[in-house]
Amino acid sequence: MYHPRRIMRTLLILALIAGLVLGYGYYHAVTHGWMNVNLVDASQKQYTGNIRGAEIRLLDSNSNLLANARSDHQYGVVRLIHPEAGDCSAEERKASSSPAGQDNWQKCFRTLSTWLVRWAGQVRFAEVKLANCDLKRVPVTVDESRDDWWLWWVPLRHIGGKPITYFSVSISVDGANCVTNSPGGVKFDK
């Protein structure tokens, strides 16, 4: 025969376990993130990709420095630069060649992902240096989205996994003005 106390205790334990599982998913989503930065030239009639070889400083509404970034010379990929861990590009290249490389990449990614969620939502402006042209207080657009943290425990390929918060930062500059001020011109990704 079922005892009401035993049933209540079992239901309470199940509710507590479910709360802990869901709570961990929410915690992970708000403490880990990833940022994609798009740096484009608004003066181009046709989209030519990210600007290559730029240095970027991400600022809050009071122009306080939040993070440094740079776009690479090959593809224009903008990489955030952690004050201690750097941009993780060396670890990323070595990740496919050895288990130790994979561990180093995971450690670096974890460092970047927990660092950027502390300030990413505060980004309002950027300073952009293109060749010899400096652009100050360029307005940026920040979009934020979060994984479905309540589904993190589902063991399916396209559902589940540890949830994170995604930040998409769009910086649009007027490269036509920079080209006239810069003897080398601005490098664009083709």
Salt bridges, closest charged atoms under 4 A:
GLU92 OE1 - ARG79 NH1 2.97
GLU127 OE1 - ARG57 NE 2.98
GLU127 OE1 - LYS136 NZ 3.97
GLU144 OE2 - ARG146 NH2 3.54
